[in-house]
């Protein structure tokens, strides 16, 4: 039975990596329609608290994994619960590692999805990336992109358009895909797969400090990082309010 906790209005699955991979494979094997996986971090949850459409999409998704360390901290503050962190990137890697599926990559700058295709097929010979398209497209291009996705006969769609664009895209067009069984909002995962962006070293990931690594390697993200303290402040406010 699915179990979720409410983090600032967003229902997040209390699930670990092994369980997330199992559920994903079950979706691929048994679902007759597209299943959507969302990968919220504190920034996405803050945005959802201000955008009813995004909030509705997150809370109607088939699996909502705690991608950011902030969600793990919030679950401890609000419920005393040790939520397992499940990053979107690692989930995708595990699905690729333990299955023979057809993937379509959508997102990133021109050339990124193509390079990610090359790298992932070298890393995981058991999978096939049957199509890809960059993330810099116009509304008028969407019909042809959907046609390309359908012609690829892929059953897993990785959408790396950034939030909330990727969530809106999957939600709006989910009924138009012929073969896709699983769609995942992947943020910047394609950049990492293509070796365009280096993932944080294991010592940073172990303690949930990817955000700090990204900040020191890319100071232009400083403004976005302000969402983390705002997220924690809101979490403490909810906790204190519930004590009254």
Buried (B, 14 or more C-beta within 10 A) or exposed (E): EEEBBEBBBBBBBBBBBEBBBEBBBEBBEEEEEBBBBBBBBBBBBBBBBEBEEBBEBBBEBBBBBBBBBBBBBBBEBBBEEEBBBBBBBBBBBBBBEBBEBBBBBBBBEEEBBBBBBBBBBEEBEEBBBBBBBBBEBEEEEBEEBBEBBBEBBBBBBBBBBBBBBBBBBBBEBBEBBEBBBBBBBBBBBBBBBBEBBEBBEEEBBEEBBBBBBBBEEEEEEEEEBEBBEBBBEBBEEBEEEEEE
